[in-house]
Amino acid sequence: MGRIAKGAWRNTSAIEYDASVYGQPSPPLGKCASVTGVKAIRRFTVRTVLPEKIAPLGKLAGNLRWSWHLPTSRLFEEIDPAAWAESGHDPVSFLGSVTREKLEQLAGDDALVQRIQELGADLESYLTEPRWYQSLGDDAPRSIAYFSPEYGISAVLPQYSGGLGILAGDHLKSASDLGVPLVGVGLLYQAGYFKQSLSRDAWQQETYPVLDPDGLPLTLLREEDGSAATVVLPLPNGRQLSAHIWRADVGRVPLLLLDSNVAGNDEAARNVTDRLYGGGGDQRLQQELLLGMGGVKALRIFQRLTGMPAPEVFHTNEGHAGFLGIERIRELMDPSNESPMSWEEALTAGRASTVFTTHTPVPAGIDRFDRSQIEHFFHAGLAPAVPTDRVLALGAENYADGDPAKFNMAVMGLRLAQRANGVAKLHGEVSRGMFSGLWPGFDTREVPITSVTNGVHVPSWVDPEIADFARANFGAESILDPQWNKVYDVPDTDIWALRRSLRSNLVDDVRQRLRSSWKKRGAADAELTWTDSVLDPDVLTIGFARRVPTYKRLTLMLRNPARLKALLLHPDHPIQLVIAGKSHPADEQGKRMIQDLVRFTDDPEVRHRIVFLPNYDIAMARTLFPGCDVWLNNPLRPLEACGTSGMKAAINGGLNLSVLDGWWDEMYDGDNGWAIPTANNGASADERDDIEAAALYDLLETQVGPRFYSLVPAEGAGAAGPSEPSRDGVPHAWIAMIKHTMATLGPAVSAERMLQDYVEKLYRPAWRAGQEASADQFSLAKRTAAWRSRIQGSWPAVQVEHVDSTGVSEDPQIGDSLTVNAYVSLGGLDPDDVAVEVAYGRALDSDELSEVTVEDLDVAENLGSGRYLFTGGIRIDHSGSFGYTVRVLPKHATLATKAELGLVVNA
């Protein structure tokens, strides 16, 4: 039996899922059901019919804008605070729990009805009125497709594991706020990511509660006849993979999630979307085929059913979705087209409008498959007109240190996109180095990977108390408002009181979560009275929460346990630590790191000052970020791509204490936190960790702690002398750092800034290139493809035969000019096909050039037989060692960068 049609709301306390649908045993329906084993033979969804006067509640609950729109979420809470808390702050579940009598009562409350109507009208205007993007007019894409394997939008839609998903969720929300016409594409995982708990001996345990789409803020996409819209992919051995399409509304942005758990699939196919990152091998490959190729098919169905404009830019968020490029090529090469394109033509057309974002700074974070796996699946007919050998070539590691037996998803993503970016300035540099093998002969700085530094969706992550504080003090709804500079005019005592309130909220939440965690570990209530006094709302509180791969160094703080204990118990300026994080289920080393840390936190001597909270998620984060005074991050530099958790702390007035990696490397200014020094002296791994841990302890002991506790040098003492509390007990220097952070760092880390950067740096250029390529029946794409084929075929014959220069005296000086002559053989190419450049600068002892300037040389003479003289002048612009060289590159108006084709001939 297939899934039953989704109604408006579902009473999750009374209706459970059909075991035949999910392939799992039904969960117990209370004690009676668990004893008798009674199971429903059929399941259906009961609609909650809302009285007309309060009907807008349905739309308010169904659109995920409520998750960041404070007036809407407060409306639901005020209707019934207890039921709202019981629902887990989920409007869909909440409305399903409200009785008919209660609904009629609400409809009779004129003030409440008016408020509901006003919020309904506000949502309607939000969804339809022009916003920032609409001010761009026609010079921008009408629709942009954004593909990601995970989305962290709200705790009620648990389809994320960590930073990649949270970033994707913030990307969609900010696109909605700005009016960017984005449509998201992803997968609907039956169990989402795992839930984490701890055993008595502190070992991570995973559970996978099955989600019911009918109880989520989703709508099944249906054909006009009412049947479920379905995407189908052929699989080997005559099998097929079918998927339904669920729609979530993220403000103005529709999010399409593909779900393989449908009738008609065999068990293996139904389990393709069972867990986020839960499987490997063929299951992971099928997930990525469904996301990429199936995602494009889902977009076409959505376009047909809703009239949405066809996406004009495709954004591949990490390599997991890279197969979307193959599906677009398949569409263009389809023999049923009136004029099917060749491989090169379709590749050229698709690349022009594709953007690829890489998020990993380490090769181990990239999905790689055996080439034979890819071949096996594509031979099943996934793209019949597309040559499989061409697909294999896209992911080939045919570069130094590559594995010829592997198919690399990130490499394919880069080869299928004309524009690519990392997620912070430093990460852009790291990515250019990591993928430089794809562009041999080019300087690393020329590798065509730019960067757009990540941001966070401010309305989602700013605590309601801070939002109220801003509104009361200077009328600002968002930290993006320039009036946040008025924070400098707010009395320090008010800021300090606000920070203490947020810290107290965190303390209350930690005590509740810690007690629950210990009960799951098997502790009795009588053993847990100590949890009632864990943490102190007046003690400096430091947060650390993230995934637990090795390079993030969860346990660096334990490097010297005695010193950490001394910091926690310091008589004058103690610290307290709140730590959270999940290790991938297959990462035994990460689990051991968690176990080591939890065993330290279990010590009765310090357990009131350091806690580990299992099952880190969005709900926990909403209290954790605002409640921490300092956010700690100590990855191995430069292995943090961006690290947006510290951004969320910053917009809540938290200060960062971090290694100069990711976003902090470019935004640390000395007044918004502290930089942990790194060991850059060639130390071993153990020595490096010892050095950096000691630096962390020193900062906490000598700078962070004393400043928080208002300790200032005693009268007549130097900076290193004895200290004493400030006279009024308010840490004015600390408050100054908070104000500076909120006024200056907040706008810089906003996802609105990030989206605007994407639009200007990537989306609009990709749209223009795509429009030009597809105009007039793709005539430019076809001409460009022919040109590329000719260049690639002729390039081996290109060479710089000889270079000389004139005009330099025996004693050259700054300002002197010289003429460079380059004799170049172009084989079968024309001078218009190439750029001949002279690169000059300071010559190092290795003959490598630094501080390089590049100038074009002009063709001066046709020497016959494909040989040409190129010449041009350069000026000596510095003293000391000076050098130059000449190189030849392809040149064409459609190239986004000089290095795009990866072809260069150096003298």
Secondary structure, DSSP 8 states (H G I E B T S, - for coil): -------S---TTT----HHHHTS-----HHHHHHH----S----------GGGTHHHHHHHBGGGGT-HHHHHHHHHH-HHHHHHTTS-HHHHHHHS-HHHHHHHHT-HHHHHHHHHHHHHHHHHHHS--GGGGGTTSS-S-EEEE-S-B-S-TTS-B--SHHHHHHHHHHHHHHHHT--EEEEEE--SS-S-EEEE-TT--EEEE-----GGGSS-EE-B-TTS-B-EEEEE-GGG-EEEEEEEEEEETTEEEEEEE---TTS-HHHHGGGSSTT---HHHHHHHHHIIIIIHHHHHHHHHHHH-----SEEEEESGGGTTHHHHHHHHHH-TTSSS---HHHHHHHHHHTEEEE---SSGGGS-EEEHHHHHHHIIIIISTTS-HHHHHHHTB--STT--TTEEEHHHHHHHT-SEEEESSHHHHHHHHHHTGGGSTTS-GGGSS-EE----B-HHHHS-HHHHHHHHHHH--SSTTSGGGGGGGGS-HHHHHHHHHHHHHHHHHHHHHHHHHHHHHTT--GGG-GGGGG-S-TTSEEEEEES---GGG-GGGGGSSHHHHHHHHT-SSS-EEEEEE----TT-HHHHHHHHHHHHHHT-TTTTTTEEEESS--HHHHHHHHHH-SEEEE---TT--S--THHHHHHTTT-EEEEES-HHHHHH--SSSEEEE----S---HHHHHHHHHHHHHHHIIIIIHHHHTTEEE-TT--TTS-EEE-TTS--HHHHHHHHHIIIIIHHHTBHHHHHHHHIIIIIHHHHHHHHHHHHHHHHHHHHHHHHHHHHHHHGGG-EEEEEEEE---SS--TT-EEEEEEEEE-TT--GGGEEEEEEEEEE-TTS-EEEEEEEEEEEEEEEETTEEEEEEEEE--SSS--EEEEEEEE--TT-SSTTTT---EE-
